[in-house]
Amino acid sequence: MLTSLLTMWLTKSTKPFLFTNQSIFEDYDNIDNLGIYVHIPFCRSLCDYCPYCKEIYKKERALQYKNALLKEIALRCDNKRIKKVTSLYFGGGTPVLLIEYLSEIITTLQKYFDITEGIGIELHPEDVTEQNLLYLKNIGITMISIGIQSFHKQCLKSLNRKKYNYTNMSKIIKKANFETVDMDLIFAMPNQTQYTLKKDIEMAFRCHATQISTYPFIDFTFSNNQYKPLPERKKKILLNTIVRYCNKTNKKRTSVWTFALPDTKKYSSITRNHFIGFGTSAVSLFRDTMHINTFSVKQYINTLHHNKQPNALTLRFTMRQKAVYYLFWHTYTLHIDKRDFKKEIGCDIEYLFRFEFCIAEKLGLIKKCPYGYTITNRGAYYYHYIEQKYTRSYIDTVWRICKKQAFPKKIVLK
């Protein structure tokens, strides 16, 4: 209800976000600040709490998927000039399960894209080995994101995860010397206290993380969690614990949920104005449209075997819908640049949202800065609260339907 009311208010319309099964792609040739995302949907085992598109790794299936992925890249990019892009990010799943194919995938993408800001990859703690990190660095990976979730035994037990030799991991990470080392931590999960959360943050930076990404434990309707998230009151306490502890230890808040060492390169896979996605469940975001690939690995492989695009859904934004989408994700970065907004949306931000920004400023949620607005800690908390509602109302709905239907006819988000 909250997300519906906010959407109607900000878009000044009752028109829903309508995804249809059209597969006409917007041309990306003239789009600036384009990032690339590649999804690798294989895991050794399936974590109940993880909502992402995934299945158990099988060698033959992985080879079929790699071949389909290369075909999708060719279908989307053949006969186009080389495009300058910001970054390439491999997510999953567990991308390193396809380590023998990563170099081939990167080389294929480099035929079509000039990657200017580096290549990132997600890692399971089990995959942080000296051999793996050396190989990844040699093929051009500059950033790693390790799904630690927690270092605490009882918290890991809640997630059905085991502990690893973090002393050895620390030595391996230090020796590899990647440009950016992100560690994902979950907060507001069962058995977690303010003390164990602070110890998790301390341990992450002791293990040579340059930044941490702290995400609230969210119970998706299609997941099979044994435990439920903590109540919102306790989530707020734990989020404030993160903020205070990072301030006290001289870590810079770089988004609502990320904190980094001073003077280190930050990285986020979700805050690009535009991106093109390859693989199952991958999303592409252009100026006026969003596209979602099928979540079915089987249908993804089969569709590309027949030289067809694996796009399952397309959303065509109205101008105000795109403006709201832009504001939502740029608020996450804690800074809204008026110049960039005008470039992307085509009009001044105050023309669309003067009243809303005035109220937000009076409530202490934002502050004016020379080129736009910064989000205060108070504003960041309310974003954190609304983002979880958005996830349950919108993302959960789309992913739940896409997990059941390889190619839905339409999805309506009100």
Helices and strands as residue ranges (DSSP letters): H 2-11, E 17-20, E 34-40, E 42-43, E 55-56, H 59-77, E 83-85, E 88-92, G 95-98, H 99-110, E 113-115, E 119-123, G 125-127, H 130-138, E 143-149, H 153-158, H 166-176, E 180-187, H 194-206, E 211-216, H 232-248, E 252-253, E 258-260, E 274-278, E 283-285, E 289-293, H 297-305, E 311-316, H 319-332, E 335-337, H 338-345, H 349-362, E 366-369, E 372-375, H 377-390, I 391-395, H 396-404, E 410-413
